[in-house]
């Protein structure tokens, strides 16, 4: 299928927008909703922007004291309200969580519906271009610990790639992000990003034998120490079987 040209996005983003017409769920995950599963519906906002270091992706870090998946890095998003489209839900959640102005965002399409088996959650990633970046901040501290504007250059840099081992023994590709590269991006969100980068040809070779374990705050919900003099932790990526959207 030929992609429809979107003149509102920059040329560097076109590999992503072109991929939306061709990519299938199996390119991104091994899990899709089986017949009769009647999953809950959700949406996340995959926002690309232009930052100080070039193209970047907007992500959030879940609060460290949450009961489920504390500290995990994810896209803004959540469940659909009655009558909402996936696009409306993704934009609403981004506004509620971090104050992202929906008027500043240009939705370019969707990735396929993906399934999270443990929670029976069917999630649609809505892809958008942050055409007029403004200020964002944590509006819901009970849900969001931090906001990360991650340069694509870091996501494809082999120095910051790791194979992350989850508590169940399952492992998958992950990223070390943040100013000190001590924040772990893994699981559902990390898997989508890694496989999308592969699909559009942006990935670079990396040493898959380099591994990292999950930091303790992802299990206990204890806030990460802010004393940078302490021995640095090497954060890992999440287990899609145990990760919520």
N, C-alpha and C positions, 0 to 999 in steps of 0.2 A: 504494500500500500504506500502511496506517496503522501508525504506529510504536507499539510497546508502551511504555507509560509505565514509566520506571525511577525509582522513588522514592529511589534512593540517589545520584542526581546532582543538583546544584543547578539552579535554573531557567535560569540563564544558559547552561548547557551543553546544554540541550534542543535548540537548533537543530542542534547537531552530532549528537546521538544520533538525532534524527529523520531527518537526512540519510542515515544509514547504511542505511535501508530503500529509498532512492531513487537514491542516487548510483551511477554506473557508471564503469568504468575510463576510458572516453573523456572523462569530465568532468575527469579528473585528469592524463591523459597521452595522448600519441599512440601509445604503445607497449604492446601486450599480447602475451603469448606466442602465436606462430603455431602451427598444428597441426604436430606432429612435432618441435618444437624441444627437447623434453625438458629444460627448464631446471632449474637448481639451485633448491631451495626455500629461502626465507628469510623472516624476519619482523622487523619493527621495532615499537617501542612508542611510540605517540603519546600522551604523558601530559599531561593537563590538570590544573591545580591552582589553588588560590586563594593568591595571594601578597600581599606588602605593597602592591602597586599594583593589586590586583584579579586577574582571571583571567590565567593565564599558561600557557606551554607549556615543557616540559622538553626541552632539547636538549644534545647533547655536541659538542665540537670535537675532531676527530681530531688525534692527535699530529702535530707539524710535521715529524718526520723519518721518517714512514712512507713506504714505497716507492710506494704508490699513494694518490692523493688526499690529500696531507698538508694539514692545517689545515681541511679541509672540515667544515662543521657538519652534523650528522645526528641522527637519532633513535637511541637505543640499539637494538641488534639485531644479527642475523647469521644464519648458516645453521642450519637445523633439524638436530638430532641424530636418529639413528634412533629411530622410535617417538614422537617429540614432535609435539604439535599446534603450530600457529602461536602460540597464546596462551602455551603453556608455553615455547616457544623465546624469545619476546619478553621474558617475565618473567625467564627465566634469564639472558639476555644483559644485561639492565638490572641485575640483581644482581651479575653478574661484573664489569661495567664500572664501575659507580658506586655499588654497594651499595644500590640501591633495594629496600626490603623488599617482597617480593611480597604479603605479608599486608596491607600498607597501600594496595594498589592494587585498585580495582574495575574489572574489564574490562567495557566496555559494548558492544563489538562490533568488527567489522572493516570496513575499507575494501576495495574490490575488489583483486584480485591485479593487480600492476603489473609490467612487464617492463623490465629493463635490457639492451638488445641487446648491447653489447660483451662483457659477462660472461655473457650468457645466464642471468640471475638473475631468478627470479620472486619478488617480494617482496609480502607481505601486511602492511599497516600495521594493527596491533592498537590500537584506541582505548581509552583507560582514564582513569578519574578517580582522582586521587591523593587519596583520602578523608582520610588521616591523614598529612600531610607530615611527614617526619622528616629527619634529616641524610643527605646524600649526599656522597660524595667520590670522587676519582679512585682507583679500585682497580687499574686496569690502565694505568699510565702509558705502556706501549708502544703502547697503542691510543688513549688519551684524553688530550688536552692540558688541557681545561677543561670545566666544566659551566656551562650557561647556562639560567637560569630567565627566559624572555623574556615580558614583559607583552604580552598581546594588544593593549593600547593602543598599544604601539610597532609591532606588526606591521601595524596598520591606519593608522598615522600617515604621511601623505604625505611628511613630511620624511625618512623613513628608507627610502623605496622607491627602487629604481634598476633600470634595465635593465642587466643584466650581460653583458658580451661575453666569451665563452670563447675559448680559443686557436685553435679551428678556425673562428672567425668566427660560430658559432651564438650567439644571444643569447636571453635570457629574463628574466622579472621576478625581482628579488631584494630582499633586505632588509639593512640595516645594523643590527647588534645589538651587545649588550655595553654596559657602563657608559659607554664613550666612543663608541659607535656606530661602531667601527672594525673590527668582525668581519663578514665577509661570509657571508651565508646564501643559497645558490643551488642549482642543480642539481636532483637528484632530490628532496631534502628541501624545498628552497625552492619547487619547482614544485608539490608536493603541498599545501604550506601555502597558497600564493597561490591556487590553484584551489579549495581547500576554502573559504577565506574568501569567494571570489567566489560559490560555490554556495550558501552559507548566508546570503549578504547582509550579511556583516560588513565587506567591503572598502569603502574610501572612494576617491574619485577621486585619482589621482596622476599626476604628469608623467612619462610614459613616455619622453620625450626625454632625461631625465637619465640619463646612463650612467656606468658605472664599470668599470675593468679589474680583473682578478684581481691580488692582491698577490703579490709574488715568492715568499713562503714556500709558496704553494700549488703552486709548480713545483719549488722546490729542496729543500723540507723543512727549510730553515733556520729556527731559532726566531725568532719575531717579536721585534723589539727592545722592551725594556721601558722604555727611556728616553722618557718622555712629552714631553720637551722637543724631541724630534726632530720633523721635519715630519710631520704626521699622514698616514697612508695612508688612502685611501678603498677599503675592501674591497668586493668584488663577489660575485656569485652563480654557482653552478656549472653546467657544461654537462651536461645529462642524458645525452648520448651518451658522456660520459667519466667519469661519476660512479658509484661503487659505493654500495650501501646501507650 
